[in-house]
């Protein structure tokens, strides 16, 4: 074998080695540097601690074993709160054919005004005063997704900007559609 054949053989061997080694090195780097989101598909925050309707002072029977879109309103429902309420209502409407499986619930610390009630489909909403247990368990206004067994699964914090409300609604909708698609209950 002459030197040109040896060089050609070495080059072929190095290319073949690179084809198999470089993807492994890139995969290792991707995992170590956290370039990817480890398979998280939910948009909201999964609750770490166990929270149920009983712990919130709510009776599961009142909701007829439906999935709940539970919005805990702040003490004073200002303009941002009203817009969030409308966004949550629009998210409920966007469920389309899955609407009968879900019940929207508003836990209020004061009664909704006529203007606020007019902005949502009040006939479909279950509006209730926030129980004392819920006040102690929930520290801020948020949208909770509750399964038909009464377990609070996900939490979505309302955005501070009005411009982020469409993304907020889409995140809730994406979570709900996925849960309803794979659910065998409710």
Backbone torsions as a table, in degrees:
resi	resn	phi	psi	omega
1	UNK	NA	131.9	178.1
2	UNK	-88.8	173.6	-173.7
3	UNK	-66.5	-31.2	179.1
4	UNK	-69.2	-36.5	177.4
5	UNK	-70.0	-36.7	177.7
6	UNK	-65.5	-44.3	178.7
7	UNK	-63.1	-41.1	179.3
8	UNK	-65.4	-40.7	178.9
9	UNK	-65.4	-42.5	178.3
10	UNK	-64.3	-43.4	179.7
11	UNK	-61.3	-44.1	178.3
12	UNK	-62.3	-41.3	179.0
13	UNK	-65.4	-41.8	179.0
14	UNK	-65.6	-40.5	178.3
15	UNK	-64.6	-44.4	178.8
16	UNK	-62.1	-42.6	177.5
17	UNK	-63.7	-43.0	-179.9
18	UNK	-63.2	-38.2	-179.3
19	UNK	-60.6	-33.1	-179.2
20	UNK	-93.8	-30.2	-174.6
21	UNK	-85.1	-40.8	-176.1
22	UNK	-59.5	-45.6	177.7
23	UNK	-60.8	-35.7	179.1
24	UNK	-66.9	-42.8	178.6
25	UNK	-64.2	-43.9	178.7
26	UNK	-63.7	-39.4	178.1
27	UNK	-64.2	-42.7	178.5
28	UNK	-62.7	-43.2	177.2
29	UNK	-62.9	-42.7	-179.5
30	UNK	-60.8	-41.0	178.9
31	UNK	-71.0	-43.5	-178.4
32	UNK	-69.1	-36.4	-177.7
33	UNK	-90.0	1.1	179.1
34	UNK	54.1	52.1	178.1
35	UNK	-75.1	-18.9	-176.6
36	UNK	-119.0	157.3	179.6
37	UNK	-93.2	96.9	-172.4
38	UNK	-38.7	53.0	172.8
39	UNK	75.2	16.5	178.2
40	UNK	-75.0	124.1	-179.0
41	UNK	-114.3	-12.0	179.4
42	UNK	-80.8	146.9	180.0
43	UNK	-90.0	-31.9	-179.3
44	UNK	-88.0	-178.2	-179.2
45	UNK	-94.9	120.1	174.1
46	UNK	-67.2	138.0	-178.7
47	UNK	-80.7	131.0	179.8
48	UNK	-77.5	-43.4	-178.8
49	UNK	-91.7	151.7	-179.3
50	UNK	-72.4	123.9	178.0
51	UNK	-132.1	126.4	-179.4
52	UNK	-125.0	168.7	176.8
53	UNK	-62.4	-35.1	177.9
54	UNK	-60.8	-41.8	179.6
55	UNK	-69.9	-18.4	176.2
56	UNK	-91.8	-3.5	179.8
57	UNK	81.4	21.7	179.9
58	UNK	-110.8	148.1	-178.5
59	UNK	-97.2	125.0	-178.6
60	UNK	-60.6	-35.0	-177.6
61	UNK	-63.9	-30.4	179.4
62	UNK	-61.4	-23.0	-174.8
63	UNK	-105.8	8.3	171.8
64	UNK	52.7	37.8	176.4
65	UNK	54.0	42.6	174.1
66	UNK	-96.2	162.1	164.7
67	UNK	-69.3	144.4	-178.5
68	UNK	-117.1	135.9	169.8
69	UNK	-105.3	92.6	-168.2
70	UNK	-100.7	112.6	179.1
71	UNK	-105.8	117.1	177.2
72	UNK	-93.8	107.8	-177.0
73	UNK	-75.8	151.3	176.7
74	UNK	-70.7	172.2	-179.4
75	UNK	-56.5	-46.9	178.3
76	UNK	-114.1	117.6	-177.3
77	UNK	-88.2	94.8	179.6
78	UNK	-84.4	-166.9	-177.3
79	UNK	-62.7	-39.9	178.6
80	UNK	-63.7	-40.7	177.9
81	UNK	-62.7	-43.2	178.5
82	UNK	-61.1	-43.1	-179.8
83	UNK	-66.6	-36.2	176.1
84	UNK	-66.2	-40.3	177.8
85	UNK	-60.8	-42.6	177.7
86	UNK	-64.9	-41.2	179.3
87	UNK	-63.2	-42.0	178.2
88	UNK	-65.6	-39.6	177.1
89	UNK	-63.2	-43.1	178.3
90	UNK	-64.5	-35.1	176.5
91	UNK	-64.4	-41.4	177.2
92	UNK	-60.9	-45.0	179.5
93	UNK	-64.1	-36.0	-178.7
94	UNK	-68.0	-12.6	176.8
95	UNK	-65.2	-20.3	175.4
96	UNK	61.4	-121.8	-175.5
97	UNK	-66.4	-15.3	179.4
98	UNK	-87.5	-2.8	-178.1
99	UNK	-54.3	-40.5	-179.0
100	UNK	-62.8	-21.1	-179.7
101	UNK	-82.6	-13.4	-174.0
102	UNK	-118.8	140.3	175.3
103	UNK	-119.2	121.5	175.4
104	UNK	-79.7	133.3	-177.5
105	UNK	-129.0	134.4	175.5
106	UNK	-116.4	120.8	174.6
107	UNK	-98.2	114.0	-174.9
108	UNK	-110.2	151.1	174.6
109	UNK	-99.3	-11.1	171.6
110	UNK	-146.4	158.4	-177.1
111	UNK	-65.3	146.9	175.4
112	UNK	-70.3	141.0	176.0
113	UNK	-74.5	166.2	178.2
114	UNK	-61.4	-36.5	179.0
115	UNK	-65.2	-43.5	178.1
116	UNK	-65.9	-41.2	179.1
117	UNK	-64.5	-33.8	-179.7
118	UNK	-70.2	-20.1	-178.1
119	UNK	-83.3	-10.4	179.0
120	UNK	-123.9	167.5	175.2
121	UNK	-82.8	82.3	-171.5
122	UNK	-58.7	-29.4	-179.4
123	UNK	-64.2	-30.1	-178.1
124	UNK	-90.5	-17.0	-177.8
125	UNK	-86.6	147.1	171.5
126	UNK	-105.3	102.6	-178.2
127	UNK	-99.7	128.6	-174.2
128	UNK	-144.5	147.8	174.9
129	UNK	-67.9	142.0	-178.3
130	UNK	-71.7	121.8	177.8
131	UNK	-64.8	158.4	-179.5
132	UNK	-61.1	-37.3	178.4
133	UNK	-62.8	-38.3	179.5
134	UNK	-67.3	-37.5	178.6
135	UNK	-62.0	-36.1	-179.5
136	UNK	-79.5	-29.7	-177.5
137	UNK	-84.7	-27.9	-176.7
138	UNK	-113.8	117.8	-174.4
139	UNK	-91.8	-19.3	-177.4
140	UNK	-143.2	163.2	177.6
141	UNK	-65.7	134.7	-179.3
142	UNK	-162.9	167.2	175.0
143	UNK	-109.0	125.2	-178.6
144	UNK	-112.2	142.0	173.8
145	UNK	-105.5	123.5	-175.2
146	UNK	-119.5	132.7	-179.8
147	UNK	-80.1	167.9	-177.4
148	UNK	-64.1	-14.1	177.4
149	UNK	-88.6	-2.2	177.0
150	UNK	93.8	12.0	179.1
151	UNK	-93.3	129.5	175.5
152	UNK	-80.1	122.9	-172.7
153	UNK	-101.9	-53.6	-173.4
154	UNK	-126.6	153.9	176.9
155	UNK	-128.0	135.9	175.2
156	UNK	-123.2	122.6	178.0
157	UNK	-88.1	129.7	179.3
158	UNK	-62.8	143.3	179.5
159	UNK	-73.8	160.2	178.4
160	UNK	-82.0	-28.5	-178.5
161	UNK	-98.1	142.8	176.8
162	UNK	-65.9	-31.1	-178.3
163	UNK	-65.1	-22.9	-178.0
164	UNK	-90.9	-4.0	-178.5
165	UNK	-62.1	-40.3	177.1
166	UNK	-60.5	-39.7	178.1
167	UNK	-66.6	-37.0	177.7
168	UNK	-60.8	-48.0	178.9
169	UNK	-63.7	-40.0	179.3
170	UNK	-65.7	-36.0	178.8
171	UNK	-65.7	-44.2	178.2
172	UNK	-63.5	-44.1	-179.4
173	UNK	-61.6	-43.1	179.7
174	UNK	-62.0	-43.9	179.1
175	UNK	-63.7	-44.5	-178.5
176	UNK	-64.3	-44.5	-178.9
177	UNK	-61.3	-40.5	179.4
178	UNK	-66.3	-44.4	179.5
179	UNK	-63.2	-44.3	-178.7
180	UNK	-68.4	-32.4	-179.9
181	UNK	-65.3	-42.1	-174.9
182	UNK	-96.6	-4.6	-177.3
183	UNK	-76.0	139.2	174.6
184	UNK	-105.6	1.2	178.9
185	UNK	-120.7	155.5	176.2
186	UNK	69.8	NA	NA
